Amino acid sequence: MFTGIIQSKGSVKDLHVSEKGIILEINSNSLDLSDCSIGDSIAVNGVCLTVTKLKVNSFISDVSQETLNCTTFSELKKGQNVNLEKSLRLNQGIDGHIVSGHIDGVGELISLRKEGVSNRLKIKVKNDLTKYIAKKGAICINGVSLTVNEVKNNIFDVNIIPHTWSETTFDDLTENSMVNIEIDIIARHIEQLISHRSSE
């Protein structure tokens, strides 16, 4: 479980492609790995990965073909910057919102413009995700917990404040960039409860 509060920007140190997926090595940069162990979870651009090997300043994870199909990871390149967050500890507070690290779909950045000191992003998603996205509700984009400003059809927009912009990989994005989207997990559970009750 994660919070959507990015702890460090890392980068792709190496990746090896196979028929089963990829083996990914991530430079941790300023992320402290001293309290991490094999089997721990680290979110990379919002995707929950299991640490299979630890090095001094990097970690290695296996990425399945299913994950490649559902995320932007199929487009990852060596040297690319990524957002990093270690899994939530019981003694931590939740400053963002509850994030599972399970990506629901990929969105397309269709507009990026300055709005005061912030940056306003418009993102297009597949129609089947729009019912989970609500004005002033929570959403996770590339692992970052954000608040939805507006929703119209299958397009929603968010504002990125300067601190978040500088501490994450948002400044690497351009129009037409693809991003990982995780909807609010509470919305998923509410839908499941309602649909189950309706079937009864």
C-alpha positions in Angstrom: 0.0 0.0 0.0 1.2 3.5 -0.8 0.1 7.1 -0.4 0.9 8.8 -3.7 3.5 11.1 -2.1 6.7 10.6 -4.1 9.8 10.1 -2.0 12.4 10.5 -4.8 13.0 10.6 -8.5 14.9 7.6 -9.8 15.9 6.5 -13.2 16.0 3.3 -15.3 19.6 2.0 -15.0 19.0 -1.1 -17.1 16.3 -3.3 -18.6 16.4 -6.8 -20.1 13.5 -7.8 -22.3 12.3 -11.4 -22.5 9.1 -13.2 -23.7 7.8 -13.2 -20.1 8.3 -9.5 -19.5 11.3 -7.4 -18.4 13.9 -7.4 -15.7 14.2 -3.8 -14.5 17.0 -2.1 -12.6 16.2 1.2 -11.1 18.7 3.8 -9.8 17.3 4.9 -6.4 19.1 8.2 -6.3 18.2 9.9 -3.0 15.7 7.1 -2.0 17.2 5.4 1.1 17.2 1.6 0.6 18.8 0.8 3.9 15.5 -0.3 5.4 14.4 -2.3 2.3 14.7 -6.1 2.0 14.1 -8.6 -0.8 10.4 -9.0 -1.3 9.5 -5.5 -0.3 7.3 -3.3 -2.5 8.4 -0.1 -4.2 6.1 1.9 -6.5 7.8 2.9 -9.8 5.7 5.5 -11.6 2.7 4.2 -9.6 3.3 0.5 -10.4 3.9 -1.7 -7.4 7.0 -3.8 -8.0 8.6 -6.4 -5.8 12.3 -6.0 -5.0 14.1 -9.1 -6.1 17.7 -7.9 -5.7 19.2 -4.9 -3.8 22.4 -3.1 -4.6 24.0 0.0 -3.0 22.0 2.6 -5.0 19.6 0.5 -7.1 17.1 -2.3 -6.9 16.0 -5.0 -9.4 12.4 -6.1 -10.1 10.7 -8.5 -12.5 7.9 -6.9 -14.6 5.3 -9.3 -16.0 3.8 -9.2 -19.5 0.5 -8.4 -17.9 2.0 -5.3 -16.3 3.6 -4.2 -19.6 0.1 -4.6 -21.2 -1.6 -2.4 -18.6 0.9 0.4 -18.0 3.4 2.7 -19.8 6.2 0.3 -18.9 6.3 -1.1 -22.4 7.7 2.3 -23.4 10.4 2.6 -20.7 13.9 3.5 -21.9 17.3 3.3 -20.3 18.0 6.6 -18.5 14.3 7.6 -18.2 13.3 9.3 -14.9 10.7 7.6 -12.7 8.8 8.5 -9.6 9.6 6.3 -6.5 7.8 5.6 -3.3 8.4 2.8 -0.8 5.4 1.0 0.6 3.6 2.5 3.6 4.7 1.6 7.1 2.2 1.3 9.9 3.9 4.2 11.8 3.5 6.6 8.9 0.7 9.1 8.3 -1.2 9.2 5.0 -0.6 12.6 3.4 -2.0 11.7 0.0 -4.6 9.0 -0.3 -4.7 5.2 -0.2 -3.0 3.9 -3.4 -2.6 0.2 -4.2 0.0 0.4 -7.0 -2.3 -1.5 -9.3 -2.7 0.5 -12.5 -6.3 0.7 -13.9 -5.3 2.1 -17.3 -3.2 4.5 -19.3 -4.1 8.1 -20.0 -2.9 10.5 -22.6 -1.8 14.1 -21.7 -3.7 16.2 -24.3 -3.0 19.6 -22.8 -0.4 21.2 -20.6 -0.4 24.9 -19.7 0.7 27.3 -17.1 -2.0 28.6 -14.7 -0.5 31.1 -12.3 2.4 29.4 -10.6 1.0 25.9 -11.2 0.7 23.7 -14.3 -2.7 22.5 -15.5 -2.9 19.1 -17.2 -5.8 17.7 -19.2 -5.7 13.9 -19.5 -7.8 11.7 -21.7 -8.7 8.2 -20.4 -10.8 5.3 -21.8 -14.5 5.6 -21.3 -14.7 2.7 -18.9 -12.7 4.7 -16.3 -14.7 7.9 -16.3 -17.4 6.7 -13.9 -14.7 6.4 -11.2 -13.3 9.9 -11.7 -15.1 12.7 -9.7 -14.6 16.4 -9.4 -12.6 17.0 -6.2 -12.0 13.3 -5.9 -8.6 11.6 -5.6 -6.6 10.2 -8.5 -3.1 8.8 -8.9 -1.0 9.8 -12.0 2.4 8.1 -12.4 2.3 7.4 -8.7 1.4 10.9 -7.6 -1.7 11.6 -5.5 -3.7 14.4 -7.0 -7.1 16.1 -6.8 -9.4 16.2 -9.8 -10.4 19.7 -10.8 -12.9 19.0 -13.6 -14.3 16.1 -15.5 -15.9 16.3 -18.9 -16.8 13.1 -20.8 -13.6 11.1 -20.8 -11.2 14.0 -20.0 -10.3 15.3 -16.6 -7.8 17.9 -15.5 -5.5 18.5 -12.5 -3.3 21.3 -11.2 0.3 20.6 -10.3 1.8 23.0 -7.7 5.5 24.0 -8.1 6.7 21.8 -5.3 5.1 18.6 -6.8 6.3 19.7 -10.3 9.9 19.9 -9.2 9.9 16.8 -7.0 8.4 14.4 -9.6 8.8 13.5 -13.2 5.9 15.7 -14.4 8.4 18.2 -15.9 9.5 15.4 -18.3 6.0 15.2 -19.8 4.9 16.8 -23.0 1.6 16.8 -24.9 0.7 13.3 -26.1 2.8 11.7 -23.3 1.1 8.5 -21.8 0.7 8.2 -18.1 -0.3 5.5 -15.6 -3.7 6.0 -14.0 -4.9 4.5 -10.7 -8.4 5.5 -9.8 -9.6 5.9 -6.2 -9.7 2.4 -4.7 -12.8 3.4 -2.6 -14.7 4.1 -5.8 -13.9 0.5 -7.0 -15.2 -1.0 -3.8 -18.4 1.1 -3.8 -19.1 -0.1 -7.4 -18.6 -3.7 -6.3 -20.9 -3.4 -3.3 -23.6 -1.8 -5.4 -23.4 -4.3 -8.2 -23.4 -7.2 -5.8 -26.5 -5.8 -4.0 -28.3 -5.2 -7.3 -27.6 -8.8 -8.4 -29.2 -10.0 -5.1 
